[in-house]
Amino acid sequence: MLLFPGLGKDTSTCEAHAKSTNIGAALIGPEILGLQAGGTFLTYLYGEQFEDDRYGFFVVRAFGDLKDEYRRFAIGLEGT
C-alpha cells in the first residue's frame, strides 16, 4: 500500500508499508505409491498482531501432502 501525503498536493515524500503483503506458493510434485505429492506455503510480511510495527514473516500455511481421490495425508501447518 502506498500512502501519498496531501493526496495530490505538491510534496516530495512517500511512505510504503508491507503490512498487507503476502507471499504464497502451491506446489505439485511427482506421484508416489499412487498418491499425488504436493504442498502449500503462505506467509504474511508482518507480525502476528497487525497493529504492531514489528515486521517479519508470519507463516499462515506450510504443509506437504500425499493425496488421491479418496485419501489425503498431510503434515505441517494448515492454519485456519
N, C-alpha and C positions, 0 to 999 in steps of 0.2 A: 504494500500500500504506500503510495507516495502522497505526502501532505504538502501542499504549497501554501505558505502563509499569505494572508491577504486575498486569496482567491482571485488572482488576476492583477493585483496591484504591482507596481514596479519594485520588486525585491530581488535580491540576488541569493536567497537562501532556499534550501530544500531539505526535507527531512524524510528518511526512509526507515521503515520498520520491518522486521522479519516475523512479526507476531502471527501473521496469518499464512505463513509459508509452510508447505508440507512437501515431502519427497516420498514417493512410493514406487514399488515395482511388483509386478506379478510375473512369476517365473514358471515355465513349463519345462520339465526335464524328460529323461528317457523313460520308457516302460520297464518296470522291474517286477518280475514274477507275475505278470498280467495286470499290474496296477500302474497307473499313470503317476509319475512323480511331479511335484510342483511346490510352489510356496508363494508367500506374500510378505512384503516388507513395507511398512508405512511409519513415518516419523514426522513430527512437527518440530519446527525450529524455534521453539520457545519452551519455557519451563512448564512444570506440571500445573502451576497456577497461572492463568492468563494475565492477571493484573500485575504479577511480579516482573521486575525488569531484569531478571537473570536469564540470559539466553542460553540455549543449549539444545541437545537432541532429546525429545520426549518420544520414546518408542511406543507406538499405539498397537501395532501388529508386526510380528516377526515369527513366522512359523513355516514349517515344511510339512508336506503331506503326501501320502500314497492313497490313491482312490480309484475306484471303478464305479460302475453303475449302481452297485448295491452296498459297497463298503467304503469307509474313509478312516484312515489312521493319520492323526496329526500330532505334531509335537511343537511346542513353542508358546508364544504369547499371542492369543487371539483378540484380546481387548473386548470392549463392549460397545 
